Amino acid sequence: MRVRAKICGITNWADAKLAVDAGAAALGFNFYPKSPRYIEPEAARRIVGRLPRGVQAVGVFVNSKPFAVAALAGEVGLHSAQLHGDEPPGWAQTTAAFLPVWKAFRVNGRFRPAQLAAFRASADTFLLDGFSRRARGGTGRTFDWGLARRAGRFGRIVLAGGLNAENVAQAIREARPWAIDVCSSVEARPGKKEPRKLREFMSALATCEVTNTIGPGRLTT
C-alpha cells in the first residue's frame, strides 16, 4: 500500500496546487495564531473551495474549544480537525461529533504509546510529531520511529517531524505509518513552499510502500 502524504502549513493557492499536483492526499491549514504558518479562515476557505475532489483539508488547532473548532471547520469546509495542543479526551470527543479528529502528540522522552488509548473513542487518526518547547509543529525534529510503530496498535498513525527526501524511506520502514506529514523540510521559509524540495520529497515518497497500515483511512472525501 502506498503511503499517503499530508503537506502542512499551506498559506496560499500556489503552494496548495503544487502539493496536489505532486500527489498530496491532504493539505494542512494552521489556525493557531502564534504559528508563523497561520492562515486566516477566509483565505483558507478560498483555497479549500478550489481543491479537487479526493484531497482532504485538515485544520490544525491548538487548545481551541470544540465548538469554536466546529464553527471554523464549517466556515472553511474542512474535512478533519487536527488537535495539536493539550486538549483533553472530552474536548476531542465533543469535536468528533462534528467532524473526524486527528489527535496529535509531541513525542519527547516521557511519551508512551499507551497515551493514545484515552483518545481511541474520539480520534480518527493519531499524529506523532517531534517535540519542541518553542513550537507546536513544523519543528523539523525527528524522534524514535519505533515508538510510532508500537503506537500503531491504537489506530492509524501519521508520522511527522523532521522528514525529508533523504530519510523518509527509512522512517517508513521503521514506523510503518498510515500516512506522513511534512512541513518545514519542503519550505523556502515558514509558510512558503519550495517547489524543488517538495517535488523531491514526493518523488522519494512515491517509492515507499508499507504493508501493515490499518484500514483504508479517511484521506479521501
N, C-alpha and C positions, 0 to 999 in steps of 0.2 A: 504494500500500500504506500503510495506517495505521501510524504509528509506535507501538510498544509502550511501556509505561511500567512502570518498577520504582520503587516507593516504598520508600525505605530508612530504617533507624533505627526500625523498628517495635518497640514495647516493651509493647503492651497490645492486648487484643482490640478495644476500641472503635476504635482507630486502624486496625487491620487491616481491620475491617468497613467503615469509612469509605472506605479506599483501594479496596477491592474493589468496593464499591457505585459508586464514582466511575469505575471502569473499569480499574484497575490490572491488568496481566498478571502481575506478580511483586511480591513483598514481600521486603525485605532485613532480616535479623536479625544484629545485630552481636555477635560473640563475642570481641571484643578488650577485655580487662578495663579498659584505660585509657580507653576511649571513654565519653563521657557518655551514649551510647545503648546501652551494654552491656545484654544481656539474659541471664538465667540460662537454661541449656539446658532445664530443666523448664518454665519459663514459656513459652519458645518452642515446646516440644513441644505444650503445650495449645493454643496459637494455631494452629499448623500443622495440628493434628488437626481443626480446625473450618473450615479453608479449603475453599471449593467446588472441585470438580474443574476443572482448567484453570488455576488460579492457582499459580504456581511459588513455592516458598520457597527463597530464596538465603541461604546463610550467609556472613557476612563474617568473614574470618580474617586476622590479621597475623602472619606468621612462625611459624605453628603447624606442627608437624611433620605429615607426610602421614597417618600412622596415627592421630594424635590427631584430625585433621580428619575422617577416615573414621569413626572411632568416634562422634564427636559427631553427624555427619550421620545416622548410623543411628539414634542415640538420639532425635533431634529429628524425623526424617522429612524432611530437606532434599532438594531436587531438584538443587541445584548448590552448588558452593563457590566463593566469590569470594575469591581470594588477593590481598590488598590491601597486602602488605608487600614485602620484598625477596627473596622466595622464588626460588631458582634453578630453571632449567628441569627439573632432575632431580626436585625436590620436586613440581612441577606434574605431571610425567609419572606419578609414583607415585600422587598423589592422583587423577588421571584414571582410574586402574584401578578406582576405587570409584564415582566419580560425575563428571558433567561439571564442568569447571573454567572459571571466568571469571578471567582474569588481568588485574589492574588495574595501571595505570601512572599515576603522578602526574606531570603534564606541567609541566616548567619549561623554562628556556632551553636546557638541554642535551638535551632529549628529541628523539629522531629516530624517525619511524615504523618504520624498519628494525629497531629494538629488538624489535619484536613477532615477528620471524622466528624467534628462538630458541625460542619457545613454540608455534609452529604445530602441532607434533606432539602437543601435550598440551592446549592451551586450546581450549575450545569457543567462547569469546567473549572479546573484549578490551574492558575498560572503561577509558576515559580520563577522568581527574579533574584538577581544579585542584590545584596544588601549594601546600602549606603546611608550614613546619618544625614547627609546633605541633600538627598534627592529621593523622590518617590518614583522610581522607574527611570529608564534611559541612562543608567549609571555606567554601562559598559563593563560591569564586573561579573565575572563568572563565579560559579560555586561548584561543589561536588555533585557532578551529574548523576552519580549513583543514587543520591537522595531522591532525585526526580524519578528514577526508575522504580525505587521502592514505593514512592508515593502513588504510583500508578494503580495500586490495588484499591485506592479510594475513588478513582474516577479518571476522566480524561485529563491529561496533563499537557499544558502549553509551556514549553521551555523558553525562558528569556534570560537576558543578562550576558553581555559580552560576546554574543555570537557574531561571527563574521565568515567570510568566504573560506578562510583557511581552517577554521575549527568546527564548522557546522557538521561536517560528516562524522567526525569523532564524537561530537556532542550527541548526535542522533543515535550512534551505535551504543553509547553508554547510557543514555537516558531513556531511549525508546518512547519518545513523546508522541502524542496525537498530533500536535502542531508546534510550530516555533513562532517566536515573536522577536522582531528585530527593530531597532530604532537608531541608536546613536552611531553604530558602525556603518550605516549607509547614509550618513548625513554630511553635508558640506559645513553646516553649522546647525545648532538646535532649531528645529522647525523647518529646515530646508534640506531636501534630499539631494544626494549627489548621484546623478544618473549612472555613471560608470560603476560606482561601488554597489549600487542597488542591483544593477544587471548582473554583475559578477557574483553577488551573493545568491541571487535567484538561480543562476546557472549552476552554481555549486550545489544548491539545494535540490535541483532537479535530478541529480544523480543519486540522491539518497533515498533509501526505502526503509520501512520499518514493518515488522511482522506481528507485533503484539499490541497494537493500539486497541482501544475499547470502543466498539460501536462505530457507526457511520458519522457521528458527530453532527454539529449544527453550524458548520462553516459554509452553509448554503442557505438561501432564503426559500 
